[in-house]
């Protein structure tokens, strides 16, 4: 599957989703014909397609598009990568930042591709635990490095706006392969993502 950056809205999908959002709006007791809501179903339909465009993208193809042979075998970290996703349980957003590291074994990847991989999986209906593992597996499978580490810190609107309504709660998930299974290497990574190098 080829990697493309463009997002095209499917007219049939937009029409169907617009009808669904019209039903939702009227179902909660709003007047769909009210001026402020006239175009809301179509806007929401397009927003939903944008927020779930990851289903149409291939994370491994993105990585392969910028793989370079390089004799470098030290830790590469891209940290504080913003992410936005939708909780699959309530379709409410969760958002935060991801920290990703890998130790190359013959190949490096263009640094911008790591945030793109995160977006591929974040722009789907998700749970944070699965998102963490999918990012890790895509990098491990494609680059075959000596190890991969992924940590995600996120806030979930399903906990903040409804349910327990805890606005200051955050969730941290992590996953490690290869060299990062060793305590010393893992601790070095955790120190680098939490410390200030300035």
Secondary structure, DSSP 8 states (H G I E B T S, - for coil): ----------HHHHHHHHHHHHHHHHHTT--TTSGGGTTHHHHHHHHHHHHTGGGG--HHHHHHTTEEE----SEEEEEEEEEEEEETTT--EEEEEEEEEEE-SSEEE-THHHHHHHHHHHSSEE-HHHHHHHHHHHHHHHH--SEEEEEEEEEEHHHHTSTT--TT--EEEEEE-GGGGSHHHHHHHHHHHHS---
